[in-house]
Each structure stands twice: as structure tokens, then as C-alpha cells.
Amino acid sequence: MYAETMTATQPRTKMFLDIPTAAELAGFSIRHFRRIIEEDGIPIVQIGRKFFILGRDFASWETSKRDKRD
């Protein structure tokens, strides 16, 4: 009957990551990460003049990158 609500203890994933933030999280320079986006085919979304990566796309790329790049 009751809908589950998100509590403060559950981790939250950001919905959108801008390119500089995603590059920092991934441990690459912005320039290098833009190249990775193109080479690995990471989907990007343009909102206004800025480009973003969906949080779920970044997370799935991050798990696959361990296999490819490490």
C-alpha cells in the first residue's frame, strides 16, 4: 500500500554530468575525455549550449573501461 521513498542512506546518482565533471571523475583531462567520448561512443545530450552525459551511461562506461583501458 505504501510507496517506497528514497532515504538519506541510499546513494543517489546524478542524472546528468557535464563533460568537465565526468572527466574529473574518470581521472582524465577534459581534452582527453572528449576523445574517449568519441572513440568509445559514449552518448551525450546537448541542453542549451552545454553537453552532458547521463549518469547511467557514465556508470556503464566506467565499468567497461576497467576492462579496456586498465
CHARMM internal coordinates of N, CA and C (Angstrom, degrees):
IC EDIT
DIST 1 N 1 CA 1.4408
DIST 1 CA 1 C 1.5240
ANGL 1 N 1 CA 1 C 112.42
DIST 1 C 2 N 1.3091
ANGL 1 CA 1 C 2 N 116.73
DIHE 1 N 1 CA 1 C 2 N -38.68
DIST 2 N 2 CA 1.4549
ANGL 1 C 2 N 2 CA 120.07
DIHE 1 CA 1 C 2 N 2 CA -177.68
DIST 2 CA 2 C 1.5220
ANGL 2 N 2 CA 2 C 110.29
DIHE 1 C 2 N 2 CA 2 C -92.18
DIST 2 C 3 N 1.2993
ANGL 2 CA 2 C 3 N 116.32
DIHE 2 N 2 CA 2 C 3 N 135.73
DIST 3 N 3 CA 1.4599
ANGL 2 C 3 N 3 CA 120.85
DIHE 2 CA 2 C 3 N 3 CA 176.21
DIST 3 CA 3 C 1.5207
ANGL 3 N 3 CA 3 C 109.02
DIHE 2 C 3 N 3 CA 3 C -78.49
DIST 3 C 4 N 1.3226
ANGL 3 CA 3 C 4 N 115.43
DIHE 3 N 3 CA 3 C 4 N 138.73
DIST 4 N 4 CA 1.4628
ANGL 3 C 4 N 4 CA 118.66
DIHE 3 CA 3 C 4 N 4 CA 177.89
DIST 4 CA 4 C 1.5217
ANGL 4 N 4 CA 4 C 109.20
DIHE 3 C 4 N 4 CA 4 C -73.51
DIST 4 C 5 N 1.3063
ANGL 4 CA 4 C 5 N 115.57
DIHE 4 N 4 CA 4 C 5 N 138.60
DIST 5 N 5 CA 1.4561
ANGL 4 C 5 N 5 CA 120.02
DIHE 4 CA 4 C 5 N 5 CA 176.95
DIST 5 CA 5 C 1.5130
ANGL 5 N 5 CA 5 C 109.22
DIHE 4 C 5 N 5 CA 5 C -115.52
DIST 5 C 6 N 1.3079
ANGL 5 CA 5 C 6 N 115.81
DIHE 5 N 5 CA 5 C 6 N 155.18
DIST 6 N 6 CA 1.4588
ANGL 5 C 6 N 6 CA 120.32
DIHE 5 CA 5 C 6 N 6 CA -179.44
DIST 6 CA 6 C 1.5211
ANGL 6 N 6 CA 6 C 109.05
DIHE 5 C 6 N 6 CA 6 C -75.60
DIST 6 C 7 N 1.3120
ANGL 6 CA 6 C 7 N 116.30
DIHE 6 N 6 CA 6 C 7 N 131.58
DIST 7 N 7 CA 1.4559
ANGL 6 C 7 N 7 CA 120.10
DIHE 6 CA 6 C 7 N 7 CA 178.29
DIST 7 CA 7 C 1.5192
ANGL 7 N 7 CA 7 C 109.89
DIHE 6 C 7 N 7 CA 7 C -100.23
DIST 7 C 8 N 1.3051
ANGL 7 CA 7 C 8 N 116.54
DIHE 7 N 7 CA 7 C 8 N 169.50
DIST 8 N 8 CA 1.4611
ANGL 7 C 8 N 8 CA 121.31
DIHE 7 CA 7 C 8 N 8 CA -178.39
DIST 8 CA 8 C 1.5281
ANGL 8 N 8 CA 8 C 112.19
DIHE 7 C 8 N 8 CA 8 C -67.21
DIST 8 C 9 N 1.3256
ANGL 8 CA 8 C 9 N 117.86
DIHE 8 N 8 CA 8 C 9 N -19.28
DIST 9 N 9 CA 1.4628
ANGL 8 C 9 N 9 CA 119.98
DIHE 8 CA 8 C 9 N 9 CA -178.31
DIST 9 CA 9 C 1.5203
ANGL 9 N 9 CA 9 C 112.55
DIHE 8 C 9 N 9 CA 9 C -83.08
DIST 9 C 10 N 1.3237
ANGL 9 CA 9 C 10 N 118.14
DIHE 9 N 9 CA 9 C 10 N -16.79
DIST 10 N 10 CA 1.4604
ANGL 9 C 10 N 10 CA 120.66
DIHE 9 CA 9 C 10 N 10 CA 179.52
DIST 10 CA 10 C 1.5297
ANGL 10 N 10 CA 10 C 109.56
DIHE 9 C 10 N 10 CA 10 C -82.54
DIST 10 C 11 N 1.3552
ANGL 10 CA 10 C 11 N 117.08
DIHE 10 N 10 CA 10 C 11 N 135.63
DIST 11 N 11 CA 1.4603
ANGL 10 C 11 N 11 CA 118.79
DIHE 10 CA 10 C 11 N 11 CA -179.14
DIST 11 CA 11 C 1.5220
ANGL 11 N 11 CA 11 C 111.15
DIHE 10 C 11 N 11 CA 11 C -69.84
DIST 11 C 12 N 1.3154
ANGL 11 CA 11 C 12 N 115.57
DIHE 11 N 11 CA 11 C 12 N 144.34
DIST 12 N 12 CA 1.4673
ANGL 11 C 12 N 12 CA 120.68
DIHE 11 CA 11 C 12 N 12 CA 177.26
DIST 12 CA 12 C 1.5190
ANGL 12 N 12 CA 12 C 108.62
DIHE 11 C 12 N 12 CA 12 C -111.52
DIST 12 C 13 N 1.3124
ANGL 12 CA 12 C 13 N 115.84
DIHE 12 N 12 CA 12 C 13 N 136.33
DIST 13 N 13 CA 1.4543
ANGL 12 C 13 N 13 CA 121.32
DIHE 12 CA 12 C 13 N 13 CA 176.38
DIST 13 CA 13 C 1.5177
ANGL 13 N 13 CA 13 C 107.87
DIHE 12 C 13 N 13 CA 13 C -102.30
DIST 13 C 14 N 1.3176
ANGL 13 CA 13 C 14 N 116.19
DIHE 13 N 13 CA 13 C 14 N 135.04
DIST 14 N 14 CA 1.4632
ANGL 13 C 14 N 14 CA 118.64
DIHE 13 CA 13 C 14 N 14 CA 178.07
DIST 14 CA 14 C 1.5196
ANGL 14 N 14 CA 14 C 108.89
DIHE 13 C 14 N 14 CA 14 C -65.82
DIST 14 C 15 N 1.3085
ANGL 14 CA 14 C 15 N 115.35
DIHE 14 N 14 CA 14 C 15 N 140.85
DIST 15 N 15 CA 1.4486
ANGL 14 C 15 N 15 CA 120.77
DIHE 14 CA 14 C 15 N 15 CA -178.89
DIST 15 CA 15 C 1.5258
ANGL 15 N 15 CA 15 C 111.28
DIHE 14 C 15 N 15 CA 15 C -69.75
DIST 15 C 16 N 1.3401
ANGL 15 CA 15 C 16 N 117.14
DIHE 15 N 15 CA 15 C 16 N -45.50
DIST 16 N 16 CA 1.4556
ANGL 15 C 16 N 16 CA 122.28
DIHE 15 CA 15 C 16 N 16 CA -179.63
DIST 16 CA 16 C 1.5271
ANGL 16 N 16 CA 16 C 109.52
DIHE 15 C 16 N 16 CA 16 C -127.38
DIST 16 C 17 N 1.3128
ANGL 16 CA 16 C 17 N 116.02
DIHE 16 N 16 CA 16 C 17 N 140.79
DIST 17 N 17 CA 1.4671
ANGL 16 C 17 N 17 CA 121.54
DIHE 16 CA 16 C 17 N 17 CA 174.02
DIST 17 CA 17 C 1.5155
ANGL 17 N 17 CA 17 C 107.58
DIHE 16 C 17 N 17 CA 17 C -119.42
DIST 17 C 18 N 1.3284
ANGL 17 CA 17 C 18 N 117.09
DIHE 17 N 17 CA 17 C 18 N 128.37
DIST 18 N 18 CA 1.4613
ANGL 17 C 18 N 18 CA 117.53
DIHE 17 CA 17 C 18 N 18 CA 174.58
DIST 18 CA 18 C 1.5266
ANGL 18 N 18 CA 18 C 108.05
DIHE 17 C 18 N 18 CA 18 C -73.89
DIST 18 C 19 N 1.3076
ANGL 18 CA 18 C 19 N 116.50
DIHE 18 N 18 CA 18 C 19 N 162.41
DIST 19 N 19 CA 1.4642
ANGL 18 C 19 N 19 CA 121.39
DIHE 18 CA 18 C 19 N 19 CA -173.68
DIST 19 CA 19 C 1.5356
ANGL 19 N 19 CA 19 C 112.26
DIHE 18 C 19 N 19 CA 19 C -59.07
DIST 19 C 20 N 1.3440
ANGL 19 CA 19 C 20 N 119.46
DIHE 19 N 19 CA 19 C 20 N -46.49
DIST 20 N 20 CA 1.4680
ANGL 19 C 20 N 20 CA 118.35
DIHE 19 CA 19 C 20 N 20 CA 179.02
DIST 20 CA 20 C 1.5338
ANGL 20 N 20 CA 20 C 113.53
DIHE 19 C 20 N 20 CA 20 C -60.32
DIST 20 C 21 N 1.3207
ANGL 20 CA 20 C 21 N 116.97
DIHE 20 N 20 CA 20 C 21 N -39.78
DIST 21 N 21 CA 1.4701
ANGL 20 C 21 N 21 CA 120.39
DIHE 20 CA 20 C 21 N 21 CA 178.84
DIST 21 CA 21 C 1.5197
ANGL 21 N 21 CA 21 C 110.93
DIHE 20 C 21 N 21 CA 21 C -66.83
DIST 21 C 22 N 1.3208
ANGL 21 CA 21 C 22 N 116.90
DIHE 21 N 21 CA 21 C 22 N -44.17
DIST 22 N 22 CA 1.4641
ANGL 21 C 22 N 22 CA 120.78
DIHE 21 CA 21 C 22 N 22 CA 179.31
DIST 22 CA 22 C 1.5301
ANGL 22 N 22 CA 22 C 110.70
DIHE 21 C 22 N 22 CA 22 C -63.16
DIST 22 C 23 N 1.3320
ANGL 22 CA 22 C 23 N 116.71
DIHE 22 N 22 CA 22 C 23 N -40.26
DIST 23 N 23 CA 1.4655
ANGL 22 C 23 N 23 CA 120.68
DIHE 22 CA 22 C 23 N 23 CA 178.68
DIST 23 CA 23 C 1.5231
ANGL 23 N 23 CA 23 C 110.67
DIHE 22 C 23 N 23 CA 23 C -62.45
DIST 23 C 24 N 1.3263
ANGL 23 CA 23 C 24 N 116.28
DIHE 23 N 23 CA 23 C 24 N -42.80
DIST 24 N 24 CA 1.4649
ANGL 23 C 24 N 24 CA 120.46
DIHE 23 CA 23 C 24 N 24 CA 179.29
DIST 24 CA 24 C 1.5326
ANGL 24 N 24 CA 24 C 111.07
DIHE 23 C 24 N 24 CA 24 C -64.21
DIST 24 C 25 N 1.3341
ANGL 24 CA 24 C 25 N 116.21
DIHE 24 N 24 CA 24 C 25 N -44.16
DIST 25 N 25 CA 1.4659
ANGL 24 C 25 N 25 CA 119.99
DIHE 24 CA 24 C 25 N 25 CA 178.46
DIST 25 CA 25 C 1.5240
ANGL 25 N 25 CA 25 C 111.82
DIHE 24 C 25 N 25 CA 25 C -61.98
DIST 25 C 26 N 1.3306
ANGL 25 CA 25 C 26 N 115.91
DIHE 25 N 25 CA 25 C 26 N -35.54
DIST 26 N 26 CA 1.4623
ANGL 25 C 26 N 26 CA 120.60
DIHE 25 CA 25 C 26 N 26 CA -178.74
DIST 26 CA 26 C 1.5283
ANGL 26 N 26 CA 26 C 112.15
DIHE 25 C 26 N 26 CA 26 C -80.20
DIST 26 C 27 N 1.3308
ANGL 26 CA 26 C 27 N 116.94
DIHE 26 N 26 CA 26 C 27 N -16.80
DIST 27 N 27 CA 1.4583
ANGL 26 C 27 N 27 CA 120.44
DIHE 26 CA 26 C 27 N 27 CA 179.12
DIST 27 CA 27 C 1.5156
ANGL 27 N 27 CA 27 C 113.92
DIHE 26 C 27 N 27 CA 27 C 86.88
DIST 27 C 28 N 1.3299
ANGL 27 CA 27 C 28 N 117.03
DIHE 27 N 27 CA 27 C 28 N 26.23
DIST 28 N 28 CA 1.4605
ANGL 27 C 28 N 28 CA 121.83
DIHE 27 CA 27 C 28 N 28 CA 179.75
DIST 28 CA 28 C 1.5151
ANGL 28 N 28 CA 28 C 110.01
DIHE 27 C 28 N 28 CA 28 C -123.58
DIST 28 C 29 N 1.3346
ANGL 28 CA 28 C 29 N 116.19
DIHE 28 N 28 CA 28 C 29 N 160.51
DIST 29 N 29 CA 1.4640
ANGL 28 C 29 N 29 CA 119.66
DIHE 28 CA 28 C 29 N 29 CA 172.41
DIST 29 CA 29 C 1.5283
ANGL 29 N 29 CA 29 C 107.65
DIHE 28 C 29 N 29 CA 29 C -70.56
DIST 29 C 30 N 1.3197
ANGL 29 CA 29 C 30 N 115.16
DIHE 29 N 29 CA 29 C 30 N 160.57
DIST 30 N 30 CA 1.4733
ANGL 29 C 30 N 30 CA 119.32
DIHE 29 CA 29 C 30 N 30 CA -179.88
DIST 30 CA 30 C 1.5223
ANGL 30 N 30 CA 30 C 110.23
DIHE 29 C 30 N 30 CA 30 C -61.01
DIST 30 C 31 N 1.3118
ANGL 30 CA 30 C 31 N 116.92
DIHE 30 N 30 CA 30 C 31 N -43.28
DIST 31 N 31 CA 1.4684
ANGL 30 C 31 N 31 CA 121.27
DIHE 30 CA 30 C 31 N 31 CA -178.98
DIST 31 CA 31 C 1.5304
ANGL 31 N 31 CA 31 C 111.29
DIHE 30 C 31 N 31 CA 31 C -61.25
DIST 31 C 32 N 1.3278
ANGL 31 CA 31 C 32 N 115.99
DIHE 31 N 31 CA 31 C 32 N -45.75
DIST 32 N 32 CA 1.4554
ANGL 31 C 32 N 32 CA 120.09
DIHE 31 CA 31 C 32 N 32 CA -179.57
DIST 32 CA 32 C 1.5362
ANGL 32 N 32 CA 32 C 110.86
DIHE 31 C 32 N 32 CA 32 C -67.67
DIST 32 C 33 N 1.3218
ANGL 32 CA 32 C 33 N 116.03
DIHE 32 N 32 CA 32 C 33 N -38.49
DIST 33 N 33 CA 1.4653
ANGL 32 C 33 N 33 CA 118.66
DIHE 32 CA 32 C 33 N 33 CA -179.46
DIST 33 CA 33 C 1.5223
ANGL 33 N 33 CA 33 C 111.52
DIHE 32 C 33 N 33 CA 33 C -67.36
DIST 33 C 34 N 1.3246
ANGL 33 CA 33 C 34 N 117.60
DIHE 33 N 33 CA 33 C 34 N -34.01
DIST 34 N 34 CA 1.4777
ANGL 33 C 34 N 34 CA 119.56
DIHE 33 CA 33 C 34 N 34 CA 175.21
DIST 34 CA 34 C 1.5301
ANGL 34 N 34 CA 34 C 110.61
DIHE 33 C 34 N 34 CA 34 C -61.10
DIST 34 C 35 N 1.3284
ANGL 34 CA 34 C 35 N 116.47
DIHE 34 N 34 CA 34 C 35 N -38.28
DIST 35 N 35 CA 1.4606
ANGL 34 C 35 N 35 CA 120.91
DIHE 34 CA 34 C 35 N 35 CA 177.07
DIST 35 CA 35 C 1.5321
ANGL 35 N 35 CA 35 C 110.18
DIHE 34 C 35 N 35 CA 35 C -65.15
DIST 35 C 36 N 1.3252
ANGL 35 CA 35 C 36 N 116.12
DIHE 35 N 35 CA 35 C 36 N -41.29
DIST 36 N 36 CA 1.4736
ANGL 35 C 36 N 36 CA 120.62
DIHE 35 CA 35 C 36 N 36 CA 178.27
DIST 36 CA 36 C 1.5194
ANGL 36 N 36 CA 36 C 110.38
DIHE 35 C 36 N 36 CA 36 C -62.60
DIST 36 C 37 N 1.3285
ANGL 36 CA 36 C 37 N 117.27
DIHE 36 N 36 CA 36 C 37 N -41.06
DIST 37 N 37 CA 1.4688
ANGL 36 C 37 N 37 CA 121.44
DIHE 36 CA 36 C 37 N 37 CA 178.40
DIST 37 CA 37 C 1.5235
ANGL 37 N 37 CA 37 C 109.83
DIHE 36 C 37 N 37 CA 37 C -56.65
DIST 37 C 38 N 1.3260
ANGL 37 CA 37 C 38 N 115.62
DIHE 37 N 37 CA 37 C 38 N -45.62
DIST 38 N 38 CA 1.4611
ANGL 37 C 38 N 38 CA 120.30
DIHE 37 CA 37 C 38 N 38 CA -179.17
DIST 38 CA 38 C 1.5269
ANGL 38 N 38 CA 38 C 111.58
DIHE 37 C 38 N 38 CA 38 C -68.24
DIST 38 C 39 N 1.3351
ANGL 38 CA 38 C 39 N 117.09
DIHE 38 N 38 CA 38 C 39 N -47.34
DIST 39 N 39 CA 1.4696
ANGL 38 C 39 N 39 CA 120.90
DIHE 38 CA 38 C 39 N 39 CA -176.80
DIST 39 CA 39 C 1.5268
ANGL 39 N 39 CA 39 C 112.86
DIHE 38 C 39 N 39 CA 39 C -66.97
DIST 39 C 40 N 1.3358
ANGL 39 CA 39 C 40 N 116.07
DIHE 39 N 39 CA 39 C 40 N -41.02
DIST 40 N 40 CA 1.4691
ANGL 39 C 40 N 40 CA 119.87
DIHE 39 CA 39 C 40 N 40 CA -176.68
DIST 40 CA 40 C 1.5204
ANGL 40 N 40 CA 40 C 112.95
DIHE 39 C 40 N 40 CA 40 C -89.70
DIST 40 C 41 N 1.3207
ANGL 40 CA 40 C 41 N 116.93
DIHE 40 N 40 CA 40 C 41 N -4.20
DIST 41 N 41 CA 1.4585
ANGL 40 C 41 N 41 CA 120.52
DIHE 40 CA 40 C 41 N 41 CA 177.82
DIST 41 CA 41 C 1.5132
ANGL 41 N 41 CA 41 C 113.60
DIHE 40 C 41 N 41 CA 41 C 66.52
DIST 41 C 42 N 1.3329
ANGL 41 CA 41 C 42 N 116.94
DIHE 41 N 41 CA 41 C 42 N 37.40
DIST 42 N 42 CA 1.4674
ANGL 41 C 42 N 42 CA 120.36
DIHE 41 CA 41 C 42 N 42 CA 177.29
DIST 42 CA 42 C 1.5225
ANGL 42 N 42 CA 42 C 107.96
DIHE 41 C 42 N 42 CA 42 C -71.11
DIST 42 C 43 N 1.3337
ANGL 42 CA 42 C 43 N 117.68
DIHE 42 N 42 CA 42 C 43 N 124.33
DIST 43 N 43 CA 1.4681
ANGL 42 C 43 N 43 CA 119.40
DIHE 42 CA 42 C 43 N 43 CA -179.12
DIST 43 CA 43 C 1.5325
ANGL 43 N 43 CA 43 C 110.96
DIHE 42 C 43 N 43 CA 43 C -66.43
DIST 43 C 44 N 1.3165
ANGL 43 CA 43 C 44 N 115.99
DIHE 43 N 43 CA 43 C 44 N 138.47
DIST 44 N 44 CA 1.4590
ANGL 43 C 44 N 44 CA 121.20
DIHE 43 CA 43 C 44 N 44 CA 176.11
DIST 44 CA 44 C 1.5200
ANGL 44 N 44 CA 44 C 109.17
DIHE 43 C 44 N 44 CA 44 C -124.25
DIST 44 C 45 N 1.3272
ANGL 44 CA 44 C 45 N 115.22
DIHE 44 N 44 CA 44 C 45 N 155.57
DIST 45 N 45 CA 1.4619
ANGL 44 C 45 N 45 CA 122.26
DIHE 44 CA 44 C 45 N 45 CA -179.49
DIST 45 CA 45 C 1.5130
ANGL 45 N 45 CA 45 C 107.42
DIHE 44 C 45 N 45 CA 45 C -124.43
DIST 45 C 46 N 1.3263
ANGL 45 CA 45 C 46 N 116.49
DIHE 45 N 45 CA 45 C 46 N 134.52
DIST 46 N 46 CA 1.4541
ANGL 45 C 46 N 46 CA 119.87
DIHE 45 CA 45 C 46 N 46 CA 176.87
DIST 46 CA 46 C 1.5154
ANGL 46 N 46 CA 46 C 108.91
DIHE 45 C 46 N 46 CA 46 C -100.36
DIST 46 C 47 N 1.3210
ANGL 46 CA 46 C 47 N 115.47
DIHE 46 N 46 CA 46 C 47 N 126.51
DIST 47 N 47 CA 1.4556
ANGL 46 C 47 N 47 CA 121.85
DIHE 46 CA 46 C 47 N 47 CA 175.05
DIST 47 CA 47 C 1.5208
ANGL 47 N 47 CA 47 C 105.99
DIHE 46 C 47 N 47 CA 47 C -124.08
DIST 47 C 48 N 1.3124
ANGL 47 CA 47 C 48 N 116.06
DIHE 47 N 47 CA 47 C 48 N 111.30
DIST 48 N 48 CA 1.4619
ANGL 47 C 48 N 48 CA 119.82
DIHE 47 CA 47 C 48 N 48 CA -173.39
DIST 48 CA 48 C 1.5090
ANGL 48 N 48 CA 48 C 108.87
DIHE 47 C 48 N 48 CA 48 C 66.10
DIST 48 C 49 N 1.3172
ANGL 48 CA 48 C 49 N 116.20
DIHE 48 N 48 CA 48 C 49 N -124.45
DIST 49 N 49 CA 1.4653
ANGL 48 C 49 N 49 CA 120.85
DIHE 48 CA 48 C 49 N 49 CA 179.94
DIST 49 CA 49 C 1.5204
ANGL 49 N 49 CA 49 C 112.54
DIHE 48 C 49 N 49 CA 49 C -99.40
DIST 49 C 50 N 1.3298
ANGL 49 CA 49 C 50 N 117.29
DIHE 49 N 49 CA 49 C 50 N -4.20
DIST 50 N 50 CA 1.4696
ANGL 49 C 50 N 50 CA 120.20
DIHE 49 CA 49 C 50 N 50 CA -175.77
DIST 50 CA 50 C 1.5204
ANGL 50 N 50 CA 50 C 111.37
DIHE 49 C 50 N 50 CA 50 C -102.53
DIST 50 C 51 N 1.3230
ANGL 50 CA 50 C 51 N 115.21
DIHE 50 N 50 CA 50 C 51 N 153.15
DIST 51 N 51 CA 1.4578
ANGL 50 C 51 N 51 CA 122.25
DIHE 50 CA 50 C 51 N 51 CA 178.31
DIST 51 CA 51 C 1.5187
ANGL 51 N 51 CA 51 C 109.40
DIHE 50 C 51 N 51 CA 51 C -110.54
DIST 51 C 52 N 1.3233
ANGL 51 CA 51 C 52 N 115.63
DIHE 51 N 51 CA 51 C 52 N 140.92
DIST 52 N 52 CA 1.4483
ANGL 51 C 52 N 52 CA 122.32
DIHE 51 CA 51 C 52 N 52 CA -176.92
DIST 52 CA 52 C 1.5190
ANGL 52 N 52 CA 52 C 110.75
DIHE 51 C 52 N 52 CA 52 C -133.43
DIST 52 C 53 N 1.3233
ANGL 52 CA 52 C 53 N 114.72
DIHE 52 N 52 CA 52 C 53 N 157.20
DIST 53 N 53 CA 1.4617
ANGL 52 C 53 N 53 CA 122.59
DIHE 52 CA 52 C 53 N 53 CA 172.45
DIST 53 CA 53 C 1.5143
ANGL 53 N 53 CA 53 C 106.32
DIHE 52 C 53 N 53 CA 53 C -114.44
DIST 53 C 54 N 1.3071
ANGL 53 CA 53 C 54 N 116.90
DIHE 53 N 53 CA 53 C 54 N 134.08
DIST 54 N 54 CA 1.4592
ANGL 53 C 54 N 54 CA 119.61
DIHE 53 CA 53 C 54 N 54 CA 175.69
DIST 54 CA 54 C 1.5215
ANGL 54 N 54 CA 54 C 109.03
DIHE 53 C 54 N 54 CA 54 C -64.93
DIST 54 C 55 N 1.3105
ANGL 54 CA 54 C 55 N 116.56
DIHE 54 N 54 CA 54 C 55 N 141.14
DIST 55 N 55 CA 1.4529
ANGL 54 C 55 N 55 CA 121.54
DIHE 54 CA 54 C 55 N 55 CA -179.45
DIST 55 CA 55 C 1.5170
ANGL 55 N 55 CA 55 C 112.75
DIHE 54 C 55 N 55 CA 55 C -55.58
DIST 55 C 56 N 1.3352
ANGL 55 CA 55 C 56 N 116.94
DIHE 55 N 55 CA 55 C 56 N -40.83
DIST 56 N 56 CA 1.4722
ANGL 55 C 56 N 56 CA 119.81
DIHE 55 CA 55 C 56 N 56 CA -179.64
DIST 56 CA 56 C 1.5304
ANGL 56 N 56 CA 56 C 111.64
DIHE 55 C 56 N 56 CA 56 C -68.40
DIST 56 C 57 N 1.3440
ANGL 56 CA 56 C 57 N 117.60
DIHE 56 N 56 CA 56 C 57 N -34.19
DIST 57 N 57 CA 1.4617
ANGL 56 C 57 N 57 CA 120.74
DIHE 56 CA 56 C 57 N 57 CA 177.09
DIST 57 CA 57 C 1.5216
ANGL 57 N 57 CA 57 C 110.96
DIHE 56 C 57 N 57 CA 57 C -68.99
DIST 57 C 58 N 1.3373
ANGL 57 CA 57 C 58 N 116.31
DIHE 57 N 57 CA 57 C 58 N -38.88
DIST 58 N 58 CA 1.4603
ANGL 57 C 58 N 58 CA 120.21
DIHE 57 CA 57 C 58 N 58 CA 177.23
DIST 58 CA 58 C 1.5241
ANGL 58 N 58 CA 58 C 110.19
DIHE 57 C 58 N 58 CA 58 C -64.15
DIST 58 C 59 N 1.3379
ANGL 58 CA 58 C 59 N 116.89
DIHE 58 N 58 CA 58 C 59 N -44.15
DIST 59 N 59 CA 1.4698
ANGL 58 C 59 N 59 CA 120.92
DIHE 58 CA 58 C 59 N 59 CA -179.31
DIST 59 CA 59 C 1.5235
ANGL 59 N 59 CA 59 C 111.17
DIHE 58 C 59 N 59 CA 59 C -63.44
DIST 59 C 60 N 1.3329
ANGL 59 CA 59 C 60 N 117.70
DIHE 59 N 59 CA 59 C 60 N -41.75
DIST 60 N 60 CA 1.4605
ANGL 59 C 60 N 60 CA 119.39
DIHE 59 CA 59 C 60 N 60 CA -179.67
DIST 60 CA 60 C 1.5303
ANGL 60 N 60 CA 60 C 110.64
DIHE 59 C 60 N 60 CA 60 C -70.05
DIST 60 C 61 N 1.3456
ANGL 60 CA 60 C 61 N 117.89
DIHE 60 N 60 CA 60 C 61 N -36.45
DIST 61 N 61 CA 1.4607
ANGL 60 C 61 N 61 CA 120.10
DIHE 60 CA 60 C 61 N 61 CA 175.19
DIST 61 CA 61 C 1.5189
ANGL 61 N 61 CA 61 C 110.27
DIHE 60 C 61 N 61 CA 61 C -64.53
DIST 61 C 62 N 1.3241
ANGL 61 CA 61 C 62 N 116.02
DIHE 61 N 61 CA 61 C 62 N -41.48
DIST 62 N 62 CA 1.4599
ANGL 61 C 62 N 62 CA 120.09
DIHE 61 CA 61 C 62 N 62 CA -177.32
DIST 62 CA 62 C 1.5280
ANGL 62 N 62 CA 62 C 111.55
DIHE 61 C 62 N 62 CA 62 C -61.91
DIST 62 C 63 N 1.3320
ANGL 62 CA 62 C 63 N 117.52
DIHE 62 N 62 CA 62 C 63 N -39.79
DIST 63 N 63 CA 1.4650
ANGL 62 C 63 N 63 CA 119.33
DIHE 62 CA 62 C 63 N 63 CA 178.15
DIST 63 CA 63 C 1.5190
ANGL 63 N 63 CA 63 C 110.91
DIHE 62 C 63 N 63 CA 63 C -69.35
DIST 63 C 64 N 1.3352
ANGL 63 CA 63 C 64 N 117.94
DIHE 63 N 63 CA 63 C 64 N -36.34
DIST 64 N 64 CA 1.4673
ANGL 63 C 64 N 64 CA 120.18
DIHE 63 CA 63 C 64 N 64 CA 179.75
DIST 64 CA 64 C 1.5263
ANGL 64 N 64 CA 64 C 111.04
DIHE 63 C 64 N 64 CA 64 C -76.71
DIST 64 C 65 N 1.3117
ANGL 64 CA 64 C 65 N 117.99
DIHE 64 N 64 CA 64 C 65 N -27.12
DIST 65 N 65 CA 1.4828
ANGL 64 C 65 N 65 CA 120.67
DIHE 64 CA 64 C 65 N 65 CA -178.48
DIST 65 CA 65 C 1.5121
ANGL 65 N 65 CA 65 C 111.19
DIHE 64 C 65 N 65 CA 65 C -65.75
DIST 65 C 66 N 1.2980
ANGL 65 CA 65 C 66 N 117.89
DIHE 65 N 65 CA 65 C 66 N -31.35
DIST 66 N 66 CA 1.4672
ANGL 65 C 66 N 66 CA 120.75
DIHE 65 CA 65 C 66 N 66 CA 178.80
DIST 66 CA 66 C 1.5188
ANGL 66 N 66 CA 66 C 110.30
DIHE 65 C 66 N 66 CA 66 C -58.96
DIST 66 C 67 N 1.3149
ANGL 66 CA 66 C 67 N 116.01
DIHE 66 N 66 CA 66 C 67 N -37.13
DIST 67 N 67 CA 1.4695
ANGL 66 C 67 N 67 CA 120.79
DIHE 66 CA 66 C 67 N 67 CA 179.51
DIST 67 CA 67 C 1.5233
ANGL 67 N 67 CA 67 C 111.35
DIHE 66 C 67 N 67 CA 67 C -73.02
DIST 67 C 68 N 1.3241
ANGL 67 CA 67 C 68 N 117.12
DIHE 67 N 67 CA 67 C 68 N -40.16
DIST 68 N 68 CA 1.4606
ANGL 67 C 68 N 68 CA 121.68
DIHE 67 CA 67 C 68 N 68 CA -174.72
DIST 68 CA 68 C 1.5068
ANGL 68 N 68 CA 68 C 113.84
DIHE 67 C 68 N 68 CA 68 C -81.49
DIST 68 C 69 N 1.3160
ANGL 68 CA 68 C 69 N 118.17
DIHE 68 N 68 CA 68 C 69 N -48.59
DIST 69 N 69 CA 1.4571
ANGL 68 C 69 N 69 CA 121.81
DIHE 68 CA 68 C 69 N 69 CA -166.35
DIST 69 CA 69 C 1.5212
ANGL 69 N 69 CA 69 C 114.36
DIHE 68 C 69 N 69 CA 69 C -99.05
DIST 69 C 70 N 1.3183
ANGL 69 CA 69 C 70 N 119.45
DIHE 69 N 69 CA 69 C 70 N -16.03
DIST 70 N 70 CA 1.4569
ANGL 69 C 70 N 70 CA 119.99
DIHE 69 CA 69 C 70 N 70 CA -178.90
DIST 70 CA 70 C 1.5057
ANGL 70 N 70 CA 70 C 112.56
DIHE 69 C 70 N 70 CA 70 C -93.92
END
COOR INIT
IC SEED 1 N 1 CA 1 C
IC BUILD
